[in-house]
Amino acid sequence: MLSINGVTEPHQLTDGKAVLVVNVASRCGLTPQYTALEELQREYGERGFTVIGVPCNQFAGQEPGTQEEIESFCSVTYGVTFPLTSKIDVNGPGRHPLYAALASFPDASGEAGDIQWNFEKFLLAPDGKIVARFRPSTEPKAAELITALESVLP
């Protein structure tokens, strides 16, 4: 588990790598995106990239498990090797400070604000700058995401 206690800004996650931050859930219709996220991790990991999964139970209670249950599910069901954080809130009054910063960044249509659902994605450059926001329906291997990712690899 990756601790994000004290993490308030995106640059605190990058450590010189390009990072895709994704709020995740185990019981969502979009949960199969774990497969493509892990493929990205394996394909680009050696080139200075990582996915960071951020479990969140704010959307229809679709991530109810303990940290251990979440990690086991991801590993056994999808072979996930990328880091997962502790479960946090991404919206509302208990929103984690990291997500306050991420939510202020607009998507391709210029819309910023609350996270819409599980599997919303934020691409961070190695310097921690937010460079792209992809809504939940954008598949991890979508052309626009891959193009953005390849443009920020160290």
ZIUR-V734251 format. One record per residue. PHI is phi in whole degrees, -180 to 180 (999 if undefined). PSI is psi in whole degrees, -180 to 180 (none if undefined). D_LAST is the distance of its C-alpha to the last C-alpha in whole Angstrom. Layout:
[[PHI;PSI;D_LAST] [PHI;PSI;D_LAST]]
//
This chain:
[[999;134;25] [-91;122;22] [-79;130;24] [-116;18;23] [-62;129;26] [85;-10;26] [-81;119;22] [-121;-19;23] [-126;145;20] [-54;-37;17] [-62;-18;14] [-74;-10;17] [-99;-17;15] [-83;-41;11] [49;42;11] [79;8;8] [-112;155;7] [-76;140;7] [-134;137;11] [-110;111;14] [-94;126;17] [-134;123;20] [-79;126;24] [-120;161;25] [-152;145;29] [-86;-17;31] [-122;42;34] [-114;153;33] [-62;-21;33] [-93;-1;29] [-54;-34;29] [-59;-12;28] [-61;-19;25] [-53;-37;24] [-59;-51;24] [-70;-34;21] [-63;-43;19] [-67;-36;19] [-62;-42;19] [-61;-45;15] [-58;-46;15] [-71;-38;16] [-74;-39;14] [-112;-6;11] [-55;-42;11] [-74;-9;11] [-100;13;7] [93;41;6] [-136;149;8] [-149;149;12] [-90;144;15] [-125;116;17] [-89;133;21] [-120;96;23] [-60;139;27] [-147;135;29] [-109;21;33] [-84;-12;34] [-111;98;34] [57;28;37] [60;36;37] [-88;5;35] [-136;67;33] [-83;-12;36] [-73;171;35] [-77;170;35] [-58;-44;31] [-64;-42;32] [-64;-41;34] [-64;-49;30] [-61;-42;28] [-64;-47;31] [-57;-49;31] [-64;-42;27] [-70;-49;27] [-72;-44;31] [-81;-38;31] [-122;1;27] [65;29;26] [-64;129;23] [-115;-13;21] [-76;158;18] [-69;146;19] [-116;143;22] [-93;178;23] [-68;159;27] [-70;133;29] [-137;171;29] [-94;137;30] [-107;-11;28] [-135;168;31] [80;-172;34] [-66;-23;35] [-96;13;34] [-55;132;30] [-63;141;28] [-55;-34;26] [-59;-44;23] [-75;-20;24] [-63;-42;26] [-70;-46;23] [-63;-44;21] [-64;-21;24] [-78;-10;25] [-88;132;22] [-80;155;23] [-81;-173;23] [-62;-25;23] [-89;1;27] [91;7;26] [-94;123;28] [-108;-174;27] [112;-163;29] [-50;150;29] [-69;132;28] [-78;-37;30] [-170;-179;30] [-61;151;28] [71;29;24] [-77;142;23] [-124;140;19] [-126;127;17] [-99;127;13] [-112;137;11] [-74;164;8] [-56;-25;7] [-85;1;10] [92;-3;12] [-70;134;13] [-75;125;15] [-114;-19;14] [-161;150;16] [-128;130;19] [-122;127;21] [-70;165;24] [-54;-35;26] [-75;-12;27] [-74;119;24] [-68;145;23] [-58;-26;19] [-101;16;19] [-61;146;21] [-55;-42;19] [-67;-33;18] [-73;-45;16] [-62;-43;14] [-60;-46;14] [-63;-43;13] [-60;-50;10] [-64;-27;9] [-75;-16;9] [-115;4;6] [-62;140;4] [-69;none;0]]
//
